[in-house]
């Protein structure tokens, strides 16, 4: 499983790179703040919404601490998606939130 730190993700975003970020936290967790531009697909719905994702794109998976996003990363990898887990999750995020 590929991983990236929160600071690496923040550096790419602040450098103007367009990233596909999927936040797998529950809706009420995301309401408290998410990475700007992140799309919320709660972990329990990933299996049912993966048809919305494009296998030719790269996705960065995010949750609170990295556990749920790790499970989502492994699941999507098993279906041939190019996914990276953001290690440490939002607890490690020091960038802007919306």
Number of C-alpha atoms within 10 A of each C-alpha: 10 14 16 14 16 20 15 11 18 17 13 12 15 12 9 9 11 10 15 16 22 25 28 27 24 16 12 8 14 20 11 9 12 21 20 12 14 19 16 20 19 21 19 13 12 18 13 10 12 14 9 8 15 11 16 9 11 15 20 21 29 32 28 21 17 21 16 21 28 24 16 26 24 18 15 20 16 10 10 11 19 17 26 24 28 29 24 19 22 22 12 15 21 11 16 11 13 11
